[in-house]
Amino acid sequence: MFQSISWASLIVVFLGIVIHLCAGIGAGQAKRNAKAKRHKLWCCAWRDDLDTLGKLKRLAGVVAVVSLLIMAVTAFSGRLAANEMMTGYTLLIHVGAAPVFLLSSIFILITWSYQCRLTEAEWDELTKRFRFQPVKTKDSGLLIKLTFWGAMFLTVPACLSIVAIMFTIFGSHSQELLVGVHQYTGLGIVLFTIVHVYLLLRRQGK
């Protein structure tokens, strides 16, 4: 079941990204000259005028994405290909990358949460979307912020569930349930992060 859901959700997300990317191919034609002046690390939102905290915030983001990528590859490669659980060195690599991801995520949450809060205009936009009312989406950061909070929210049960399995107070059925929680919340983190990173790159590329 998890294998099928993983394949379906990843395909939907990547198709959505491809469609969104194709729809905006011609939008930045007038700004091509400005792109030549970008910093070589523009994809990380790096600028020459960043202070120390700004550099640490962006470095933490890169570390979090890389560690999540390592965990995703080790976790999903076996499940997607042969529906097999992690064992051996694959499991060791996955477990080794987890603390790095957790610490960087905590730092990101502390340093980026204020900037990722929803403004009054964005709350109004979100309300209108729930009511299926027309909204102006130009330069809107709503989806970027929602994917940020979605990934941060799911990180909590993903980490707590796998830590809880280590305690003997949970029986076999409870441990199976906790494994399921860890798997599906981990999948959710990956999906939110893929969309979040894509939207950030699109915004940086404008």
C-alpha positions as CSV (number, residue, x, y, z in Angstrom):
1,M,0.0,0.0,0.0
2,F,2.8,2.4,1.0
3,Q,4.6,1.7,-2.2
4,S,1.6,2.5,-4.4
5,I,0.8,5.7,-2.5
6,S,4.5,6.8,-2.7
7,W,4.6,6.3,-6.5
8,A,1.3,8.0,-7.0
9,S,2.1,11.0,-4.9
10,L,5.6,11.5,-6.3
11,I,4.3,11.3,-9.9
12,V,1.5,13.8,-9.2
13,V,3.9,16.2,-7.6
14,F,6.5,16.0,-10.4
15,L,3.8,16.2,-13.1
16,G,2.5,19.3,-11.4
17,I,5.9,20.8,-11.3
18,V,6.5,20.1,-15.0
19,I,3.1,21.6,-15.9
20,H,3.8,24.7,-13.8
21,L,7.3,25.0,-15.2
22,C,6.1,24.8,-18.8
23,A,3.3,27.3,-18.2
24,G,5.8,29.9,-17.0
25,I,8.6,29.3,-19.6
26,G,8.0,32.5,-21.4
27,A,7.3,34.7,-18.4
28,G,10.9,35.7,-17.8
29,Q,12.0,36.5,-21.3
30,A,12.3,40.2,-20.5
31,K,14.6,39.6,-17.5
32,R,17.2,37.5,-19.1
33,N,19.8,40.3,-19.1
34,A,19.4,40.6,-15.3
35,K,20.2,36.9,-14.8
36,A,23.8,37.3,-15.9
37,K,24.4,39.5,-12.8
38,R,23.3,37.0,-10.2
39,H,25.5,35.5,-7.5
40,K,26.9,32.2,-8.4
41,L,25.0,30.7,-5.4
42,W,21.7,32.4,-6.4
43,C,19.8,29.1,-6.0
44,C,20.6,29.3,-2.3
45,A,19.3,32.9,-2.1
46,W,22.9,33.9,-1.4
47,R,23.9,37.5,-1.6
48,D,27.1,39.4,-1.0
49,D,25.5,41.7,1.6
50,L,24.3,38.9,3.9
51,D,25.2,39.1,7.5
52,T,26.5,36.1,9.5
53,L,23.0,35.0,10.6
54,G,21.7,35.2,7.0
55,K,24.6,33.0,5.8
56,L,23.9,30.5,8.6
57,K,20.2,30.4,7.7
58,R,20.9,29.6,4.1
59,L,23.6,27.1,5.0
60,A,21.2,25.3,7.3
61,G,18.7,25.1,4.5
62,V,21.2,23.5,2.2
63,V,22.3,21.0,4.9
64,A,18.6,20.1,5.6
65,V,17.8,19.5,2.0
66,V,20.9,17.4,1.4
67,S,20.4,15.3,4.5
68,L,16.7,14.9,3.6
69,L,17.7,13.8,0.1
70,I,20.1,11.2,1.6
71,M,17.3,9.9,3.9
72,A,14.8,9.9,1.0
73,V,17.1,7.9,-1.3
74,T,18.0,5.3,1.3
75,A,14.4,5.0,2.5
76,F,12.5,5.0,-0.8
77,S,14.9,3.3,-3.1
78,G,14.1,-0.2,-1.7
79,R,10.5,0.5,-1.1
80,L,9.7,1.9,-4.5
81,A,11.7,-0.6,-6.4
82,A,11.0,-3.9,-4.5
83,N,8.9,-2.8,-1.5
84,E,11.7,-3.8,0.8
85,M,12.7,-2.2,4.2
86,M,16.1,-0.7,4.8
87,T,18.9,-3.0,6.0
88,G,22.6,-3.0,6.5
89,Y,24.6,0.1,5.3
90,T,21.5,1.7,3.8
91,L,19.9,1.8,7.2
92,L,23.1,3.1,8.8
93,I,23.4,5.9,6.3
94,H,19.7,6.7,6.9
95,V,20.1,6.8,10.7
96,G,23.3,8.8,10.4
97,A,21.7,11.5,8.3
98,A,18.6,11.8,10.6
99,P,20.3,13.8,13.4
100,V,21.8,16.2,10.9
101,F,18.4,16.8,9.4
102,L,16.7,17.2,12.8
103,L,19.3,19.8,14.1
104,S,19.2,21.8,10.8
105,S,15.4,21.7,10.8
106,I,15.3,23.1,14.4
107,F,17.6,25.9,13.4
108,I,15.6,26.7,10.3
109,L,12.4,26.7,12.4
110,I,13.8,29.1,14.9
111,T,15.4,31.5,12.4
112,W,12.8,31.4,9.5
113,S,9.5,31.0,11.3
114,Y,9.0,34.8,11.7
115,Q,9.6,35.4,8.0
116,C,7.3,32.5,7.1
117,R,4.4,33.7,9.1
118,L,1.2,34.4,7.1
119,T,0.4,38.1,6.5
120,E,-3.1,39.5,6.6
121,A,-3.2,39.5,2.8
122,E,-2.1,35.9,2.7
123,W,-4.7,34.9,5.2
124,D,-7.3,36.6,3.1
125,E,-5.9,34.8,0.0
126,L,-6.1,31.5,1.8
127,T,-9.7,32.1,2.9
128,K,-10.7,33.0,-0.7
129,R,-9.1,29.8,-2.0
130,F,-11.1,27.7,0.4
131,R,-14.2,29.5,-0.8
132,F,-13.1,29.0,-4.4
133,Q,-13.1,32.7,-5.0
134,P,-10.8,34.4,-7.6
135,V,-7.5,35.7,-6.1
136,K,-4.5,37.5,-7.5
137,T,-1.6,35.1,-7.4
138,K,1.2,37.3,-8.8
139,D,4.2,37.4,-6.4
140,S,2.2,35.5,-3.8
141,G,4.3,33.7,-1.2
142,L,1.4,31.8,0.3
143,L,2.3,28.3,-1.1
144,I,5.9,28.7,-0.2
145,K,5.0,29.4,3.4
146,L,2.4,26.7,3.5
147,T,4.8,24.1,2.3
148,F,7.4,25.3,4.8
149,W,5.0,24.9,7.7
150,G,3.7,21.6,6.3
151,A,7.3,20.2,6.3
152,M,8.0,21.6,9.8
153,F,4.8,20.2,11.2
154,L,5.3,16.7,9.8
155,T,8.9,16.6,11.1
156,V,7.6,16.3,14.7
157,P,5.6,13.0,14.3
158,A,8.2,11.6,11.9
159,C,10.9,12.0,14.6
160,L,8.9,11.2,17.6
161,S,7.4,8.0,16.1
162,I,10.8,6.5,15.2
163,V,12.2,7.4,18.6
164,A,9.2,5.9,20.4
165,I,9.8,2.5,18.7
166,M,13.0,2.2,20.7
167,F,11.1,1.9,23.9
168,T,9.8,-1.4,25.1
169,I,6.5,0.0,26.4
170,F,5.0,-0.4,22.9
171,G,3.8,-3.8,21.8
172,S,4.2,-5.3,18.3
173,H,1.0,-3.8,17.0
174,S,1.9,-0.3,18.3
175,Q,5.3,-0.5,16.8
176,E,3.9,-1.4,13.4
177,L,1.6,1.6,13.8
178,L,4.5,3.9,14.7
179,V,6.5,2.6,11.7
180,G,3.5,3.5,9.5
181,V,3.3,7.0,11.0
182,H,7.1,7.4,10.4
183,Q,6.8,6.3,6.8
184,Y,3.8,8.4,5.8
185,T,5.0,11.5,7.6
186,G,8.4,11.1,6.0
187,L,6.8,10.9,2.6
188,G,4.8,14.0,3.4
189,I,8.0,15.9,4.4
190,V,9.7,14.9,1.1
191,L,6.7,16.0,-1.0
192,F,6.4,19.3,0.9
193,T,10.1,19.9,0.5
194,I,10.1,19.2,-3.2
195,V,7.4,21.7,-3.8
196,H,8.9,24.2,-1.4
197,V,12.4,24.0,-3.0
198,Y,10.9,24.2,-6.5
199,L,8.9,27.4,-5.7
200,L,11.9,29.0,-4.0
201,L,14.1,28.3,-7.1
202,R,11.3,29.7,-9.3
203,R,11.2,32.8,-7.3
204,Q,15.0,33.2,-7.2
205,G,15.0,32.7,-11.0
206,K,12.7,35.5,-11.7
